[in-house]
Each structure stands twice: as C-alpha cells, then as structure tokens.
Amino acid sequence: MRAPELTVEQVQEICPNCSQIEFVGKGGQKTVFSGLLEGKQYAIKFLDLTSIQNQQEPSDMTSLDLQITVSPMEDIREDVLARAKREIDIMDRCETPTLVKLGPISMTLVEYDNKKLLYFTEEFITGDDLYTILRREKQITVNEGIELGIDIATAIKHLWNINMVHRDVKPRNIMRRSSGSYVLLDTGLAFDLSDESLTAAFMTVGTPIYMSPEQLRNVRRGIDFRSDLFLLGIVLYEVLTGQHPFFNRGINSMQLVANIISNQVEPPNKIRSDIPNSLNAIIMRLLAKEPHLRFKTCDSLIAKLQHAREEV
C-alpha cells in the first residue's frame, strides 16, 4: 500500500479549518502536510485505506475506541488501520515531550475522490532525524549522547507505563528538535503486551540491525521495556562511535543474528577515547545479551545517565 497522492488544494478541501497548508513529504505509507489549526502549526498525516480488505467500518469516525477486525495470521505490517489507531492512542495517553503529542484532529475517515482516506494531526517537530544527523556529522558529542539517552529512556519509560514496548528504536525513528532535545517517533509499531490477538504477528516487526537477542530468538515472554533498552544501547553506540556494534558491510544476515545473540561487542571507549568510563559501562550494560543483566527500571538507567553527565 502506497502513501496517498494529494495536493495542497485537496488537503484544504478535506481540512477546511486548516490554513497555510504545505507539503512536507512521504514516509512509509503516510503522506504528510503541515498546516495551522487554532493558530498553531501541526503535522497532518494521511493514509489511503482504499485497498484494505475485510476491515470493520467504525461507527464513530473520530473515536479513539475504533474497533478493528484482524485476522490472527495477518502480518501486523499490513494492518495499517490498527497501527494508526495504536499510534493515536499512545499520543493521547502519554504526556511527555519525548513522544509526539496528538493534535486537535484525531483519527478521521473520509471518502474523497473515490478513496477512503484516514487522517489525523500531531505535533509538528522542527528538526532532523538522527539518521540524517549521522550522515552529516558522522557522530555526536558525548554530552549530546547522554541527553539522547535520557530523552529516549524517558520515552521508553512512558510507553512501558501503559504496558507498551516500541520494538523499533533506531536513528530514523528519533528526531532532534531544533531546541536540541530528542523525541521518539513511530509509536504505531508499539506492541501492547496484553493484546493476545497480535501475538502471532509480534516477531515480524522491527528493523533487523536494530533488534534485541530475545526478539531474534522469538521469545515473546522475554519482551518488555528491556528490549527497547537494548535498542537504545545500539543507537548510543552508533551515534558516539560512528559504528554499528553488530553490523558492518559484507556480513550476511546469519552473521548479523549471531553477532546480536552471542558475540560480545568492543567497548565503545576503545573506539572513541573521550567516552567516559561511566557512559561506557552504561552502554555495555544496555547491550547485555540477557534482559535481566540490563537495567531493572528506566528510572535507574536515567539516574546513571544523569550521573555520567555530571562527570563530563
């Protein structure tokens, strides 16, 4: 399913209360515009649901209590409606600047130009994603790395408070605001551990070079916030050293899986000498193969990062 093709004029017809609408771009299955609502700039995200089959139509177009029929064997990546609902629900429930906030227009379905479109608004973030930053800057400062760790650990904590794990913490899903703080994106991939209907699809989601050992082992019982902490460890290692801890060009997928599951990584301060011992120890602990060897709570990780910040 492709992101919908829409013009600024068409978006204006669909969202008559929006003004100063501009095209932002396309990502995955969404087409994104920006616009002013109630005097404030928001992102307006559109999905085309025309081709989705066997979905139950919601009786309330804007309700967060949208009911969705999902086949137990259906890949969660194909269940766009469920993913969008989850993303909106998380934005509505989590109050933290480290996760994107929901805008004034919640999930809305419209018939337009013989298409079924879903759209909603969210906080408009000015800044760059971490992937773009790394391509430009190769690595970030130690202080920036610590702030990144604190912000993303805070986002993981808020998700876990509502029994969710993100599963896809990676540079493309992290934005650095123009203010310098960081925010975690794409919570539509987040997984509700209490939802048994999604269990079969659980292990199919995620980016292979940003996965925890327990994800790769298909051990659902071991999946909790500590899997997200492992992914944060990969990200911190990469942004501080300029190298991925488990992947390099030329290795195949089996070697990558073996690296993540069983091979120890070189300590990051062996690659970059100005990484303090305290931060080095944090990253190595995050990358522990077994979840119980990582941090027991997000708060304990945040406290360690704050202490490392004082030492820099």
RABELCOR-V751049 format. One record per backbone hydrogen bond with DSSP energy under -0.5 kcal/mol. CO is the residue of the C=O (numbers start at 1). NH is the residue of the N-H. If there is no record, write none. Layout:
co:CO nh:NH
co:CO nh:NH
//
This chain:
co:4 nh:6
co:7 nh:11
co:8 nh:12
co:9 nh:13
co:10 nh:14
co:11 nh:15
co:15 nh:18
co:19 nh:36
co:22 nh:34
co:25 nh:32
co:27 nh:30
co:30 nh:27
co:31 nh:46
co:32 nh:24
co:32 nh:25
co:33 nh:44
co:34 nh:22
co:35 nh:42
co:36 nh:19
co:37 nh:40
co:40 nh:37
co:41 nh:124
co:42 nh:35
co:43 nh:45
co:43 nh:122
co:44 nh:33
co:45 nh:120
co:46 nh:31
co:47 nh:49
co:47 nh:118
co:49 nh:52
co:55 nh:57
co:59 nh:61
co:60 nh:63
co:63 nh:66
co:68 nh:70
co:71 nh:74
co:75 nh:78
co:75 nh:79
co:76 nh:79
co:78 nh:80
co:79 nh:83
co:80 nh:84
co:81 nh:85
co:82 nh:86
co:83 nh:87
co:84 nh:88
co:85 nh:89
co:86 nh:90
co:87 nh:91
co:88 nh:92
co:89 nh:93
co:90 nh:94
co:91 nh:102
co:93 nh:95
co:94 nh:96
co:96 nh:99
co:98 nh:184
co:101 nh:123
co:104 nh:106
co:105 nh:121
co:108 nh:119
co:110 nh:112
co:110 nh:117
co:112 nh:115
co:115 nh:112
co:115 nh:117
co:116 nh:49
co:116 nh:50
co:117 nh:110
co:118 nh:47
co:119 nh:108
co:120 nh:45
co:121 nh:103
co:122 nh:43
co:123 nh:125
co:124 nh:126
co:125 nh:127
co:126 nh:178
co:128 nh:176
co:129 nh:133
co:130 nh:134
co:131 nh:135
co:132 nh:136
co:133 nh:137
co:134 nh:138
co:137 nh:139
co:141 nh:145
co:142 nh:146
co:143 nh:147
co:144 nh:148
co:145 nh:149
co:146 nh:150
co:147 nh:151
co:148 nh:152
co:149 nh:153
co:150 nh:154
co:151 nh:155
co:152 nh:156
co:153 nh:157
co:154 nh:158
co:155 nh:159
co:156 nh:160
co:157 nh:161
co:158 nh:162
co:159 nh:162
co:159 nh:164
co:160 nh:163
co:163 nh:193
co:165 nh:191
co:168 nh:170
co:170 nh:173
co:171 nh:130
co:171 nh:131
co:171 nh:174
co:173 nh:185
co:174 nh:130
co:175 nh:177
co:175 nh:183
co:176 nh:128
co:177 nh:180
co:181 nh:177
co:183 nh:175
co:184 nh:100
co:186 nh:189
co:187 nh:190
co:191 nh:165
co:191 nh:193
co:192 nh:195
co:194 nh:196
co:195 nh:198
co:196 nh:199
co:198 nh:201
co:198 nh:202
co:199 nh:202
co:201 nh:204
co:202 nh:205
co:206 nh:208
co:207 nh:210
co:210 nh:207
co:212 nh:216
co:213 nh:217
co:214 nh:219
co:215 nh:218
co:218 nh:220
co:219 nh:222
co:220 nh:223
co:222 nh:224
co:224 nh:227
co:224 nh:228
co:225 nh:229
co:226 nh:230
co:227 nh:231
co:228 nh:232
co:229 nh:233
co:230 nh:234
co:231 nh:235
co:232 nh:236
co:233 nh:237
co:234 nh:238
co:235 nh:239
co:236 nh:240
co:237 nh:241
co:237 nh:243
co:238 nh:242
co:239 nh:140
co:248 nh:251
co:252 nh:256
co:253 nh:257
co:254 nh:258
co:255 nh:259
co:256 nh:260
co:257 nh:261
co:258 nh:262
co:258 nh:263
co:267 nh:270
co:267 nh:271
co:268 nh:271
co:268 nh:272
co:272 nh:275
co:274 nh:276
co:276 nh:280
co:277 nh:281
co:278 nh:282
co:279 nh:283
co:280 nh:284
co:281 nh:285
co:282 nh:286
co:283 nh:287
co:285 nh:288
co:290 nh:293
co:291 nh:294
co:297 nh:301
co:298 nh:302
co:299 nh:303
co:300 nh:304
co:301 nh:305
co:302 nh:306
co:303 nh:307
co:304 nh:308
co:305 nh:309
co:306 nh:310
co:307 nh:311
co:308 nh:311
co:308 nh:312
co:309 nh:312
//
